[in-house]
Amino acid sequence: MAGALAGLRIIEIGEMVSAPYAAKLMADVGADVIKIERPGLGDPARRRGPFVDDQPHPEKSGLFLYLNSNKLGVTLDIANARGFALLERLVQDADVLMHNLAPAEMDRIGLTFERLSKVNPKLVMTSITPFGLDGPHRDYHATNLTLWCAGGACYLNGSPEHPDKPPLAAFGQQAYYQGGAHAAVATMGALLGGLNDGVGQHVEVSVQETVASILEMTFAFWPYIGMIASRLGQKPIQPLDVMECKDGYIFICCIEEHQWHSFVDVMGHPQWAGEEIFQDRLKRAAHWDALRPLLQEWVGEQRVHELYTKALHRKIPFAPVSTMGDLLSAEHLKARGFFVEIAHPEAGTYRYPGAPTKYSVTPWEIRHAAPLLGQHNREVFGERLGLSDAELADLRKSGVI
């Protein structure tokens, strides 16, 4: 069976994470994605590790290989007049143009929805930028760390043992992945809307706002009870913490009274449930400085899986803090076929994260590995657009492709 989005045509002008991830989500369920890269340089993700054998190589970046499977890859200088004309020809036959160019670069190139919608009135153009296309921060440059902080996520993260320590960011490009995921959903919404009237639209995604939108109830705490919701392990309720076992870390959660009673029973200290200073979750939080060392002393003598199993049988919601090695060897993920092997002509065969979703009829599928730089220039510009070998040679010589 063909993928759910088979027949959907997407042009991606994406670098690093946000737009490539959005297009990947759609390519993996069948969309035909043409990725446009800068001639000679390619996507900067090609120069970002980790690299196979720890040797930097433009075709062996784990980040690039993961984000760009199932795509055709071409090189095209869209800042060049001839290059932009070729982009417009590709847009004529496309459903979506997905990009994460900065607003200033969009202005410089002339990449506007008004211009491209004249070429294809049904086009959905999705623009992913750090702070949106208007407002006082429109032209601010940003990194993932900037946006994780600007969106408020850093303030919620930190060491539960040391709540006075500075905010922390998660590893990697988490803000940009959020931007990409939101962009994919928003793009599908615009495509569905276009089915009613046959008219496309411009979809705008602010990465800062996508981060701010996933902060759960943190906004509500302030107007409701005047509290800044913050890091794991802080008041007003306890135990809610991460503790160290003999062989790793485990998440401890006993915010309901029956959970607390079961936990102290497992520990062999059922009398703690009757102690006045530990009587309820608010009092346990108020005396957390005294309680935490007692819990940590006992937890530190346990093994993660054994403690997790004991808690599971008593319906206490503990959870192992999985390492990457734990995930790669997890029996549950193996049983569900989450990790997939992809063979690449330069990088070799490796395991990658697979489908976070499953379709009962239209499959998620890795059809081919990430493209080599300019691998599909002839197929796209020659076979699809009808350019001759002589024209392709001239475009290469001129640096347009």
C-alpha positions, -999 to +999 in steps of 0.1 A: +000+000+000+011+036-007+018+059+022-009+081+036+005+112+019+015+095-014+011+120-043+016+151-021+045+171-035+067+192-012+096+215-019+118+219+011+143+248+014+155+236+048+187+238+068+196+221+101+165+209+119+131+226+119+120+225+082+139+193+075+122+176+104+087+189+093+093+176+057+107+143+070+076+136+090+055+140+059+080+122+036+080+092+059+043+087+053+045+089+016+050+126+005+073+133-024+098+157-010+125+175-030+151+190-007+170+221-021+205+227-008+231+254-015+255+244-044+289+232-031+280+237+006+247+219+012+227+219+044+249+230+074+236+198+091+261+180+069+289+196+089+273+188+123+281+156+141+280+130+153+299+115+123+305+079+113+338+068+128+341+104+143+355+116+109+338+148+097+323+141+062+294+158+044+278+125+036+283+109+071+266+133+095+242+114+118+220+145+121+217+150+084+212+113+076+183+110+102+165+142+091+166+137+054+157+101+046+130+096+020+139+128+002+152+136-032+181+160-030+191+188-054+214+218-053+201+252-064+211+288-057+177+304-053+193+338-047+204+337-084+177+349-109+181+317-130+180+296-098+148+313-086+132+308-120+138+271-116+123+272-081+092+288-096+090+259-121+092+234-093+065+253-073+041+252-103+037+214-097+040+214-059+015+214-031+038+227-004+069+249-001+084+243+034+114+265+045+132+279+075+150+309+060+153+340+082+129+369+074+158+390+062+170+363+038+135+359+025+134+396+018+168+395+001+159+366-022+123+378-028+108+346-014+073+357-006+040+340-006+025+367-028+051+360-055+049+322-054+011+321-051+009+338-085+028+309-099+006+283-081-026+297-064-031+263-046+003+264-029+007+262+008+039+279+019+051+272+054+077+296+069+094+285+101+113+313+118+127+319+154+102+347+164+077+349+135+074+372+105+064+403+124+068+419+158+099+436+173+120+404+174+113+395+138+149+400+126+166+387+157+190+358+151+186+328+174+201+294+183+183+265+198+195+276+233+181+311+227+147+297+217+145+271+245+152+300+269+129+325+252+101+300+251+103+294+289+114+258+289+148+264+305+133+279+336+114+247+342+145+225+340+173+220+364+187+199+392+161+187+417+188+184+444+199+221+438+168+242+429+189+273+434+211+264+405+207+282+371+182+270+345+193+243+321+186+233+285+180+199+272+207+185+248+203+189+211+179+209+190+147+204+210+132+238+202+137+233+165+122+198+166+091+214+183+090+240+155+092+212+129+065+191+145+041+220+148+049+230+112+040+196+098+006+197+116-001+233+106+008+225+070-017+196+069-043+219+083-038+243+055-039+216+029-072+203+043-085+238+043-075+242+006-097+212-003-128+233+003-119+263-019-089+253-039-069+282-026-035+279-008-023+300+021+008+311+040+015+292+072+037+310+097+054+291+126+073+309+154+097+285+172+095+305+204+058+302+204+058+265+198+080+260+229+058+283+250+027+264+239+039+231+253+046+243+289+015+226+301-001+243+332+028+266+340+009+297+328-022+288+348-003+285+381+006+322+382-029+338+378-046+310+398-023+307+428+005+332+423+031+305+419+059+302+393+058+265+384+094+253+382+118+224+384+112+188+392+116+183+430+104+217+441+074+224+462+044+224+466+040+185+465+064+156+472+078+131+466+082+140+430+119+136+422+147+117+404+170+096+427+201+076+421+201+038+424+231+015+423+230+012+385+213+043+373+185+068+380+148+064+387+119+088+388+100+087+421+064+098+422+041+094+452+019+124+452-012+103+461-015+091+497-020+054+487+011+056+466+031+070+496+018+043+519+028+016+494+062+031+489+071+033+526+058-003+530+082-014+502+110+004+520+102-014+552+093+018+570+055+017+571+055+039+603+066+069+582+031+070+568+019+080+602+045+106+610+030+140+614+057+158+594+051+133+565+013+131+569+004+145+534+021+156+503+021+193+513+038+185+546+062+161+529+071+190+506+075+214+536+099+189+552+115+177+520+150+187+532+147+161+559+128+135+540+148+134+508+181+121+523+162+093+540+146+082+508+179+086+488+198+064+513+174+036+507+170+041+470+207+042+466+209+006+477+185-007+451+188-015+414+167+004+389+148-025+373+142-043+406+128-011+423+107-003+392+092-038+392+083-036+429+067-002+423+049-015+392+033-044+411+020-020+437+007+006+412+033+032+422+042+053+391+080+051+392+099+051+359+135+042+350+154+072+336+165+056+303+199+061+289+204+059+251+218+024+256+187+014+275+165+026+247+185+009+220+182-024+238+147-020+251+126-051+245+094-031+242+108-009+214+123-040+197+089-057+198+072-027+182+100-023+156+107+013+165+143+014+154+150+009+117+182+001+098+190+023+068+217+016+044+236+046+029+261+044+001+287+065+020+279+062+056+270+025+057+241+008+076+230+020+110+200+020+132+178+051+134+147+061+153+117+050+133+080+056+133+065+073+164+031+066+148+015+036+132-011+035+104-033+004+101-036+007+063-011+032+048+023+023+062+051+045+075+082+035+055+118+043+048+119+041+010+155+054+006+184+069+026+192+106+028+204+120-005+240+127-015+247+164-022+230+171-055+222+134-061+189+140-079+198+171-100+194+152-132+162+134-122+145+166-110+159+193-134+164+170-163+136+144-162+109+164-144+116+199-158+129+188-191+163+205-191+189+191-215+223+178-206+238+210-221+216+232-200+224+213-169+261+216-176+258+253-181+239+257-148+266+237-130+294+258-146+276+290-136+271+278-100+233+278-102+231+241-094 
